[in-house]
Amino acid sequence: MYQAVRKFVFTDCYCAADASTYDDLFAKLDTNKDGKVDVAELRAGLTAMGIQFGKGAVQKIVSSGDQNKDEGLDFNEFCNWLKEQEKKLKLTFKSLDKNNDGRIDYQEIKQSLADLGMNITKEEAEKILQSIDVDGTMTVDWNEWREHFLFNPATNLQEIIRFWKKSTVLDVGDSLTIPDEFTEEEKITGVWWKQLMAGALAGGVSRTGTAPLDRMKVFMQVHSSKTNKISLVGGFKHMLKEGGTASLWRGNGVNVLKIAPETAIKFMAYEQYKKMLTSEGGKIQTHERFIAGSLAGASAQTAIYPMEVMKTRLTLGKTGQYTGMFDCGKKILKKEGVKAFYKGYIPNIIGIIPYAGIDLAVYESLKNAWLSRYAKDTCNPGIMVLLACGTISSTCGQLASYPLALIRTRMQAAASIEGSEQVNMTTMVKKIVEKEGFFGLYRGILPNFMKVIPAVSISYVVYENMRSSLGIQK
C-alpha cells in the first residue's frame, strides 16, 4: 500500500504541476472536507504515506504557504507551495548534478560539500546518499531527490548542510569557538549580516538569562578556597544581602555589549586568515579552519579584552563601587594604568586553543557517530541532535580550558582585592595547586556547567525567532 501511494504522489506528472493530480492529493489530505489542510491533517496524511519529516516541519510548511493566515492551506495555497518547493529543489538538484547526467553520486555530494567549505570522507558521502537512495543504485535521480525533500522546509543545499556546520549560535557565554562560515551566495545577498545580527541578539538574551549563574561562577573562582568554602546557596544569599536582586546581574551590561564588536572582528579576521592559509581557489581543510578560527578568536579577544577586564571588576564590585562601565574604566586607568586592562591576557589567549580545538573535535566525532548509526534513515539530524552535539562539545571545550579561565579571572581581579599579591600566570598556578590541590583550578565550575543547557536553549530559540523576523528563510 505504501509503495502504491508513494508511486501515485511522486509520478512524473506530479512535478509538471498537473492541477488534477494536485486536486487528488489535496482531497486525500483534507480529511474533514472543509476546503483547507491544517497542520494536524497534513501531519496525519504525510505519516500515512510513509513520508519522513523533521520536528516542526509540518508547521513550517503550513506557515510558509498560508497567505491569508487562516492556519491552513486552501487548494490554491497548497498548489502554489508545491510549485515553489519543486522549483527550489530542482535548482538544488541541478547544482549537485555536476556532470548533468540526471543522477547524483557520492563524488558529486562530496564535491558540493567541499565547495561550501565542508570536507567529508567517501564513507560519509555514501551514508548521506544511502539516506536518499530508494532503489539501491547508490545514485539519486530527480524523483528520489524530490520524494525525499518535497515536504522538508530545507529546500537548498546550504540549508541542508547548515545542520552539520558547527555554529556559534549556541552561546554559552565564552566566545572562544570557531566563527560561523557563510557561503558566497550568503555573502552576496547580505544574509550573512542578518545571521550575525540574529546570533548577537540571541547571545545577549542568553547571557542575560544566565547572568546570575555567571556572576556566581566568577565569585567562586576568585573568593572560594579550602578555608573559605562558598556553596551555591551561600553565595547567592551573600550577593542578595549585599546588593539586592539587581546585583545578580552586575557586570552583565558590558558582557552583552562586547558581543557585537567581538563577533564582527572575529568574522572579518576569520575571512582574512582563511585566505592567507589556503591557496587561491583551494578549499579550506579542517586543520586550516581550526588555525584560522583560533587566530580570529585571538584577534577579537585582543581588541575587546579591556571590556573583559571591566566585566570581571564590575561582577566582583560592591554596591556603589562603580556607577557603570565608563566609571569602572576611568578608575582602573587612574589607579592602575593602561596595563591593568590586559591582566590575564596570556592565559586567556592560550585558553582559546584547547577550547576551540576540543569543541570542534568533539562536535565532528559526535556528528560522525550520528551519521554512522542513523544516516540510513535520514541525513537530517533534527534540532535535538544539533543542540545535544553543540552542548556536549562546548562543555568538553570548557572543561579543558577552565583552569586557564580561572587564572585569567584571578589575574583580572587581583588589583581589586585588598592584600592580593600581583603575580604572573605560572606563579599563580603553582600557588593554587600548592594551597588547594589540582581541583582548586576548577573552583566555580558547577555554576558554569549549570548555565550551559539554559544558555544553549535560550540562544537557539531567540536565534530562530530572529531569523524569522529578519526574513531569513528556514
C-alpha positions as CSV (number, residue, x, y, z in Angstrom):
1,M,0.0,0.0,0.0
2,Y,2.8,2.4,0.9
3,Q,4.6,1.8,-2.4
4,A,1.4,2.4,-4.3
5,V,0.6,5.6,-2.5
6,R,4.2,6.8,-2.9
7,K,4.1,6.0,-6.7
8,F,0.9,8.0,-7.0
9,V,2.2,11.0,-5.1
10,F,5.7,11.1,-6.8
11,T,4.9,10.3,-10.5
12,D,6.5,12.4,-13.3
13,C,3.2,14.2,-14.0
14,Y,3.2,15.4,-10.4
15,C,6.2,17.6,-11.0
16,A,4.6,19.0,-14.1
17,A,2.1,20.9,-11.8
18,D,-0.9,19.0,-13.2
19,A,-3.9,20.6,-11.4
20,S,-5.9,17.3,-11.3
21,T,-3.0,15.5,-9.6
22,Y,-2.8,18.2,-7.0
23,D,-6.5,18.1,-6.6
24,D,-6.5,14.3,-5.8
25,L,-3.6,14.8,-3.3
26,F,-5.4,17.7,-1.7
27,A,-8.6,15.7,-1.4
28,K,-6.7,12.9,0.3
29,L,-5.2,15.2,2.8
30,D,-8.3,17.3,3.5
31,T,-10.0,14.6,5.6
32,N,-12.7,16.8,7.2
33,K,-13.6,18.3,3.7
34,D,-13.6,21.9,4.9
35,G,-11.6,23.1,1.9
36,K,-8.3,23.5,3.6
37,V,-5.5,21.3,5.0
38,D,-4.4,22.2,8.5
39,V,-1.3,21.1,10.5
40,A,-3.0,18.0,12.0
41,E,-4.3,16.8,8.6
42,L,-1.0,17.4,6.9
43,R,0.9,15.6,9.6
44,A,-1.5,12.6,9.6
45,G,-1.5,12.4,5.8
46,L,2.3,12.5,5.4
47,T,2.7,9.9,8.2
48,A,0.2,7.6,6.4
49,M,2.2,7.9,3.2
50,G,5.3,6.9,5.0
51,I,7.0,10.3,4.3
52,Q,9.5,11.3,7.0
53,F,9.7,14.9,8.2
54,G,11.6,16.7,11.0
55,K,10.2,18.2,14.2
56,G,8.3,21.4,13.4
57,A,8.5,20.7,9.6
58,V,4.7,20.4,9.1
59,Q,4.1,23.7,10.9
60,K,6.7,25.4,8.8
61,I,5.0,24.1,5.6
62,V,1.6,25.5,6.6
63,S,3.0,28.8,7.8
64,S,5.1,29.4,4.7
65,G,2.2,28.6,2.3
66,D,-0.6,30.2,4.3
67,Q,-1.1,33.5,2.6
68,N,-4.4,34.5,4.2
69,K,-3.2,33.5,7.7
70,D,-6.2,31.2,8.5
71,E,-3.9,28.4,9.9
72,G,-4.5,26.2,6.9
73,L,-3.7,25.8,3.2
74,D,-6.6,26.1,0.7
75,F,-6.2,24.4,-2.7
76,N,-4.6,27.4,-4.4
77,E,-2.1,27.9,-1.5
78,F,-1.4,24.2,-1.5
79,C,-0.6,24.2,-5.2
80,N,1.5,27.3,-5.0
81,W,3.6,26.0,-2.1
82,L,4.2,22.7,-4.0
83,K,5.2,24.5,-7.2
84,E,7.6,26.8,-5.4
85,Q,9.1,23.9,-3.4
86,E,9.7,21.9,-6.6
87,K,11.4,24.9,-8.3
88,K,13.8,25.3,-5.4
89,L,14.5,21.6,-5.2
90,K,15.2,21.4,-9.0
91,L,17.7,24.2,-8.7
92,T,19.5,22.4,-5.9
93,F,19.4,19.1,-7.8
94,K,21.0,20.7,-10.8
95,S,23.7,22.4,-8.7
96,L,24.6,18.9,-7.3
97,D,24.5,17.1,-10.6
98,K,27.9,18.3,-11.8
99,N,28.1,16.1,-15.0
100,N,24.4,16.7,-15.9
101,D,23.6,13.0,-16.3
102,G,20.4,13.3,-14.3
103,R,21.8,11.4,-11.3
104,I,23.8,12.4,-8.2
105,D,26.6,10.1,-7.0
106,Y,28.7,10.2,-3.8
107,Q,31.5,12.1,-5.6
108,E,29.2,14.9,-6.5
109,I,27.9,15.1,-3.0
110,K,31.4,15.2,-1.6
111,Q,32.5,17.8,-4.1
112,S,29.4,20.0,-3.5
113,L,30.1,19.9,0.3
114,A,33.7,20.8,-0.3
115,D,32.7,23.8,-2.4
116,L,30.8,25.1,0.6
117,G,33.8,24.6,3.0
118,M,32.8,21.2,4.5
119,N,35.1,18.3,3.8
120,I,33.7,14.8,4.4
121,T,35.0,11.3,3.7
122,K,33.8,9.0,0.9
123,E,32.1,6.9,3.6
124,E,30.2,9.9,5.0
125,A,29.1,10.9,1.5
126,E,27.8,7.4,0.8
127,K,25.9,7.5,4.1
128,I,24.1,10.7,3.0
129,L,23.5,9.2,-0.4
130,Q,22.0,6.0,1.1
131,S,19.5,8.0,3.2
132,I,18.0,9.4,-0.1
133,D,18.5,6.5,-2.5
134,V,15.3,4.4,-2.7
135,D,16.2,1.9,-5.4
136,G,19.6,0.9,-4.1
137,T,21.6,2.0,-7.1
138,M,23.9,4.3,-5.0
139,T,22.8,7.2,-7.1
140,V,19.9,9.6,-6.7
141,D,17.7,10.7,-9.6
142,W,15.3,13.6,-9.6
143,N,12.3,11.6,-8.5
144,E,14.2,10.2,-5.4
145,W,15.5,13.7,-4.6
146,R,12.1,15.3,-4.9
147,E,10.5,12.5,-2.8
148,H,13.0,12.9,0.0
149,F,12.9,16.7,0.3
150,L,9.5,17.8,-1.1
151,F,7.8,18.1,2.3
152,N,11.0,19.2,4.0
153,P,11.3,23.0,4.5
154,A,15.1,22.8,3.9
155,T,15.0,23.4,0.2
156,N,18.6,24.2,-0.8
157,L,21.9,22.6,-0.2
158,Q,23.2,25.4,2.0
159,E,20.2,24.9,4.4
160,I,20.7,21.1,4.5
161,I,24.5,21.5,5.1
162,R,23.9,24.1,7.8
163,F,22.6,21.3,10.0
164,W,26.1,19.9,10.2
165,K,28.1,23.1,10.5
166,K,29.5,24.0,13.9
167,S,27.8,27.2,14.8
168,T,28.5,29.9,17.4
169,V,24.7,30.5,17.6
170,L,24.8,28.2,20.6
171,D,26.1,30.8,23.0
172,V,27.4,29.6,26.3
173,G,29.0,32.9,27.4
174,D,32.5,32.1,26.3
175,S,33.2,33.3,22.7
176,L,36.2,31.2,22.0
177,T,34.7,28.9,19.3
178,I,35.4,28.7,15.6
179,P,33.4,31.6,13.9
180,D,30.4,30.9,11.6
181,E,31.1,30.3,8.0
182,F,29.0,31.7,5.2
183,T,28.7,30.7,1.5
184,E,29.4,33.0,-1.3
185,E,25.7,33.3,-2.0
186,E,25.0,34.3,1.6
187,K,27.8,37.0,1.3
188,I,26.5,38.4,-2.0
189,T,22.8,38.5,-0.9
190,G,23.6,40.1,2.5
191,V,22.1,37.2,4.5
192,W,25.4,36.9,6.5
193,W,25.0,40.1,8.4
194,K,21.4,39.3,9.3
195,Q,22.6,35.9,10.7
196,L,25.3,37.6,12.6
197,M,22.8,40.1,14.0
198,A,20.4,37.3,15.0
199,G,23.3,35.4,16.6
200,A,24.4,38.5,18.5
201,L,20.9,39.2,19.9
202,A,20.5,35.6,20.8
203,G,23.8,35.7,22.7
204,G,22.7,38.9,24.5
205,V,19.4,37.4,25.6
206,S,21.1,34.1,26.6
207,R,23.8,35.8,28.7
208,T,21.2,38.0,30.4
209,G,19.1,34.9,31.3
210,T,22.1,33.1,32.8
211,A,23.9,36.2,34.3
212,P,23.2,35.2,37.9
213,L,25.0,31.8,37.4
214,D,27.8,33.6,35.5
215,R,28.3,36.1,38.4
216,M,28.3,33.2,40.8
217,K,31.0,31.4,38.8
218,V,33.3,34.5,38.9
219,F,32.6,35.0,42.6
220,M,33.6,31.4,43.4
221,Q,36.6,31.5,41.1
222,V,38.0,34.5,43.0
223,H,36.8,34.1,46.6
224,S,36.3,30.3,47.1
225,S,39.1,28.3,48.6
226,K,39.7,25.4,51.0
227,T,39.5,27.6,54.0
228,N,36.6,29.8,52.6
229,K,34.2,27.3,51.0
230,I,31.4,29.0,49.2
231,S,28.3,27.0,48.3
232,L,25.8,28.0,45.6
233,V,23.1,28.8,48.1
234,G,25.5,30.6,50.4
235,G,26.9,32.6,47.5
236,F,23.5,33.7,46.3
237,K,22.5,34.7,49.8
238,H,25.6,36.8,50.2
239,M,25.0,38.6,46.9
240,L,21.3,39.2,47.6
241,K,22.2,40.5,51.1
242,E,24.9,42.8,49.8
243,G,23.2,44.3,46.8
244,G,19.6,43.0,46.4
245,T,18.2,41.2,43.4
246,A,19.6,43.6,40.8
247,S,23.1,42.7,42.0
248,L,22.8,39.3,40.4
249,W,23.1,40.9,37.0
250,R,26.1,43.1,37.9
251,G,28.6,43.1,35.0
252,N,26.0,41.7,32.5
253,G,25.7,45.0,30.6
254,V,29.3,45.0,29.5
255,N,29.2,41.2,28.9
256,V,26.3,41.8,26.4
257,L,27.8,44.9,24.9
258,K,31.0,43.2,23.9
259,I,29.2,40.5,21.8
260,A,28.7,42.7,18.7
261,P,32.3,44.0,18.3
262,E,33.7,40.6,19.1
263,T,31.5,38.8,16.6
264,A,32.2,41.4,13.8
265,I,36.0,41.4,14.4
266,K,36.1,37.6,14.6
267,F,34.2,37.1,11.4
268,M,36.2,39.6,9.4
269,A,39.5,38.3,10.8
270,Y,38.5,34.7,10.1
271,E,37.8,35.5,6.4
272,Q,41.2,37.1,6.1
273,Y,43.1,34.3,7.8
274,K,41.3,31.7,5.7
275,K,42.6,33.5,2.5
276,M,46.1,33.6,3.9
277,L,46.1,29.9,4.8
278,T,44.6,28.4,1.6
279,S,45.9,28.5,-1.9
280,E,43.9,30.6,-4.4
281,G,40.8,28.6,-5.4
282,G,41.6,25.9,-2.9
283,K,39.2,24.5,-0.3
284,I,40.0,25.1,3.4
285,Q,40.9,21.9,5.3
286,T,39.7,21.1,8.9
287,H,43.1,21.9,10.4
288,E,43.3,25.2,8.5
289,R,39.8,26.1,9.7
290,F,40.9,25.4,13.2
291,I,44.0,27.6,12.9
292,A,42.1,30.4,11.1
293,G,39.4,30.2,13.8
294,S,41.9,30.3,16.7
295,L,43.8,33.3,15.2
296,A,40.5,35.1,14.5
297,G,39.4,34.4,18.1
298,A,42.8,35.8,19.4
299,S,42.4,38.9,17.3
300,A,38.9,39.6,18.5
301,Q,39.9,38.9,22.2
302,T,42.9,41.3,21.8
303,A,40.6,44.1,20.6
304,I,37.9,43.7,23.2
305,Y,39.9,42.4,26.2
306,P,39.7,45.6,28.2
307,M,35.9,45.0,28.3
308,E,36.6,41.5,29.7
309,V,38.6,43.1,32.5
310,M,35.8,45.6,33.2
311,K,33.2,42.9,33.2
312,T,35.2,40.9,35.9
313,R,35.7,44.0,38.0
314,L,32.0,45.0,37.8
315,T,30.9,41.5,38.6
316,L,33.1,41.4,41.7
317,G,32.4,45.0,42.7
318,K,30.5,46.0,45.8
319,T,27.4,48.1,45.7
320,G,28.3,51.7,44.9
321,Q,31.9,50.9,44.0
322,Y,31.3,51.7,40.3
323,T,28.4,53.6,38.7
324,G,28.8,51.8,35.4
325,M,31.3,50.6,32.7
326,F,32.8,54.0,32.0
327,D,33.2,54.8,35.7
328,C,34.9,51.5,36.2
329,G,37.2,52.1,33.2
330,K,38.2,55.6,34.5
331,K,39.0,54.3,38.0
332,I,41.1,51.4,36.7
333,L,43.0,53.7,34.3
334,K,43.6,56.3,37.0
335,K,44.7,53.9,39.8
336,E,46.5,51.2,37.8
337,G,47.3,52.5,34.3
338,V,46.7,51.0,30.9
339,K,48.5,47.7,31.7
340,A,45.7,46.8,34.0
341,F,43.3,46.4,31.1
342,Y,45.4,43.4,29.8
343,K,45.9,41.5,33.1
344,G,45.2,37.8,32.5
345,Y,45.6,38.3,28.7
346,I,48.1,35.4,28.2
347,P,46.1,32.6,29.9
348,N,43.0,33.9,28.0
349,I,44.7,33.7,24.6
350,I,46.3,30.3,25.4
351,G,42.8,29.1,26.5
352,I,41.4,29.6,23.0
353,I,43.4,26.7,21.6
354,P,42.1,23.8,23.9
355,Y,38.6,25.3,23.9
356,A,38.1,25.7,20.2
357,G,40.1,22.6,19.3
358,I,38.3,20.2,21.6
359,D,34.9,21.9,20.9
360,L,35.4,21.3,17.1
361,A,36.9,17.8,17.5
362,V,34.1,16.5,19.8
363,Y,31.4,18.0,17.6
364,E,32.9,16.3,14.5
365,S,33.1,13.0,16.4
366,L,29.5,13.2,17.6
367,K,28.4,14.2,14.1
368,N,30.2,11.2,12.5
369,A,28.9,8.8,15.2
370,W,25.3,10.0,14.5
371,L,25.8,9.7,10.7
372,S,27.2,6.2,11.1
373,R,24.3,5.0,13.1
374,Y,21.3,6.8,11.8
375,A,22.1,8.2,8.3
376,K,20.4,5.2,6.7
377,D,17.1,6.6,7.7
378,T,17.7,10.3,7.2
379,C,20.6,12.7,6.8
380,N,18.7,15.5,8.7
381,P,19.8,15.2,12.4
382,G,17.0,17.4,13.7
383,I,17.0,20.1,16.3
384,M,17.5,18.0,19.4
385,V,20.6,16.2,17.9
386,L,22.1,19.5,16.9
387,L,21.5,21.0,20.4
388,A,22.9,17.9,22.1
389,C,26.1,17.8,19.9
390,G,26.6,21.6,20.5
391,T,26.0,21.4,24.2
392,I,28.3,18.4,24.7
393,S,31.1,19.7,22.6
394,S,31.0,23.2,24.2
395,T,31.0,21.6,27.7
396,C,34.1,19.5,26.8
397,G,35.8,22.6,25.5
398,Q,35.1,24.5,28.7
399,L,36.3,21.5,30.8
400,A,39.6,21.6,29.1
401,S,40.2,25.3,29.2
402,Y,38.6,26.1,32.6
403,P,41.9,26.3,34.6
404,L,43.1,28.9,32.2
405,A,39.8,30.8,32.5
406,L,40.1,30.7,36.3
407,I,43.7,32.0,36.2
408,R,42.6,34.8,33.9
409,T,39.8,35.8,36.2
410,R,42.0,35.9,39.3
411,M,44.6,37.9,37.5
412,Q,42.0,40.4,36.3
413,A,40.6,40.7,39.8
414,A,43.9,40.7,41.7
415,A,44.2,44.5,42.0
416,S,40.7,44.9,43.2
417,I,41.1,42.5,46.2
418,E,42.8,44.0,49.2
419,G,46.1,42.5,50.1
420,S,46.2,40.4,46.9
421,E,49.6,39.8,45.5
422,Q,50.3,40.6,41.8
423,V,51.8,37.5,40.3
424,N,52.3,36.1,36.8
425,M,50.4,33.1,35.4
426,T,53.0,30.4,36.3
427,T,53.4,31.6,39.9
428,M,49.6,31.7,40.3
429,V,49.1,28.2,39.0
430,K,51.8,26.9,41.4
431,K,50.2,28.7,44.4
432,I,46.7,27.4,43.7
433,V,47.9,23.8,43.3
434,E,50.0,24.0,46.5
435,K,47.3,25.5,48.6
436,E,44.2,23.9,47.1
437,G,45.3,21.0,45.1
438,F,44.6,20.2,41.4
439,F,40.8,20.7,41.8
440,G,41.5,24.2,43.1
441,L,41.9,25.1,39.4
442,Y,38.2,24.1,38.9
443,R,36.6,26.4,41.5
444,G,33.2,27.7,40.3
445,I,32.8,25.0,37.6
446,L,29.4,23.9,38.9
447,P,27.5,27.1,38.2
448,N,29.5,27.2,34.9
449,F,28.1,23.8,33.8
450,M,24.6,24.7,35.2
451,K,24.3,27.5,32.8
452,V,25.3,25.6,29.6
453,I,21.9,23.9,28.9
454,P,19.7,27.0,29.6
455,A,22.2,29.2,27.7
456,V,22.2,27.0,24.6
457,S,18.4,26.6,24.7
458,I,17.7,30.3,25.1
459,S,20.1,31.3,22.4
460,Y,18.7,28.7,19.9
461,V,15.1,29.8,20.5
462,V,15.9,33.5,20.2
463,Y,18.1,32.9,17.1
464,E,15.3,31.0,15.3
465,N,12.8,33.7,16.0
466,M,15.2,36.4,14.9
467,R,15.9,34.6,11.7
468,S,12.1,34.5,11.0
469,S,11.7,38.2,11.9
470,L,14.6,39.2,9.6
471,G,13.1,37.2,6.7
472,I,15.9,34.6,6.6
473,Q,14.3,31.5,5.0
474,K,14.5,28.4,7.1
